[in-house]
Amino acid sequence: MDNETKRVVGEGITGKVEMYREDVEALVKYLPWLESKNKKDLSSTYTPREGGEHSLRVPVYDSTLLGFIKAAQKTKFIDRNYVYVYHRKRMNTVEDELKMIKGTQMMEIENLGAVLSKYVILGMSKSVMWNEGVSNGVFYAIVSKMKELIDFWSRQAR
């Protein structure tokens, strides 16, 4: 356990709020866009004209989506060990993810990071993951829940 993690464990909810507030604020900027694109398919591909049917199609991403992914990658929420949360919470489907997100409390905020991590990390090699995170509403649900938790516990601390 690093020093910051030990400090946060000692401080409980207040420590978690302090630890994650800036990261959540960086992601909340994208909330209106995520809400507007919720349940919509963003996928598009570019196929070179001169290549014909055997050409490699290249996925084209919305610039706001790329901004969101870059912002998410810089947060403390990204964890390559996200699969442990998936096994512990028995999440196999998008419905399982959304149910877990809805029921998350402040002391489990890292679980939201696990779901975010899955989509961000897998999207680096499987291009459809980022689009799925937007179109299935998972990104919107995660950021909304993070904001809800941070806002609620920030008010309680005053």
N, C-alpha and C positions, 0 to 999 in steps of 0.2 A: 504494500500500500504506500503510495507516495504521500508526501507531507500535506498536499492540498486535500487529498481524499480523506486522510485522517482528521484534518481540521473540520471538513464538512460533516463527517460522521459524528464528530463531537458536538457540532452546532445544530444538527438536525435539520429541520425545515428551513430555518433562517439561513443556514449555510448553503443549502441547495438553491434557495432563491438567489442568493448572492452569486453562487457559482454559475448558474445558467441564465441569469437575467439578460446579459448582453447578447448571448447567443440567440435567445428567444426573440429579442428585439430585432436582431438582424433578419430573422426568418419572417417575423410578423409583417415586414414591409411587403412581402409577397402574398399576404392573405387575400386582399381584394382580387388579385389576378387568379390565385388558386380557386377562389370561390366562383369567379366568372367562367373558368374552364372546367369546373367540376362536372364529371360525367360526360365530357366531350372528348372526342378522339383528336389528338394533335398530330398524329403521325403523317409524315409525308416523306417522300424519297426523291432523290435526284438521279435520273438515268441519263448518261451522256448520249447525245444524238448520234454521234458517229460510231458508237460501240455496238449497236444492235441489241438483239435479245440476250446475248451472252455477257453483256456488260455488268459490272458490279454496280448495284444500286446503293447509293449513299443516303443514310438517313439525314433529314434536315430538321434541325431543332429550332423552336421558338427562342428568340434571344432572352426573353424573360425566364423561360424554363432553365436555360443555361446559367443565367444569373442566380436563380434559386439554388441550383445544384452546386455552384461554386460557393455560395454563402453557406450551404449546409455542410460542405466538405471542410470548412474552416471551423466548425463548431466542435465543442467537447462531446456532442452527441454521437458522432461517428465512431463506431466500434466494430472492428473486424470480427469480434467474437459474438456478434448478434445472434448467431444460430443457437447459442445456449439459452437465450430468452425464448426463442421460438420453441425449443424442446420443452423447457420448463413450463411454458404457458400453453403447450400443445396447440400451437397455431399452424394450420395447414392451408387455410383459405383466406381470401380477402375478408370474408365475413368474420372469421376468427380475429383477424388483425383489427378490424373496425370495432368489434366487441371489446377487445382488450384495451384499445385506445380510449373508448368511452368510459371504461371503468377505472382508468389509471388515476392514482392519487399522487400527491407531491413526492412522497418518499420512494415512489417507483418511477419517477420521471425518466430514468435511464431506459425503461422499457419502450418509451416512445422513441428514444434514440435508436434502439435496436431495430425497430420497424423502418425508421428513416434510413438507417445504415444499410439494411437489406436492399432497398430500392436504389440508393445512391451508389453503393459499391458494385452491385450486380449490373447496374446501368453502364458502368465503365466498359464492360465486355459484352453485354447483351442489350443492344440499343433500345429495345422495346420497354425496358423496365421503367425508365424515367417517364415515358408517356403513360404507362399503366398507373404509375403513382399519382398522376394528375387525373386521368380519366376514371379511375375507380374510386376517387375521393380520398385516398389514404393520405396524401400530402396535406390536403386541406384539413382533414380530421386531426392529424398530428399537430400541425401548427396552431390550430384553434384550441386544442386541449392544452398545449404548452402555454399559450397566452392566458387561457382561463386559470390555470394553476398559478402561474407567476403573478397575475393580477390579484387573485384572491388572497394569496399568502403575503403579498406585498402590503395589502390593506390591513391584514391581521397584525403585521409586525409594527404598525404605527401606534 
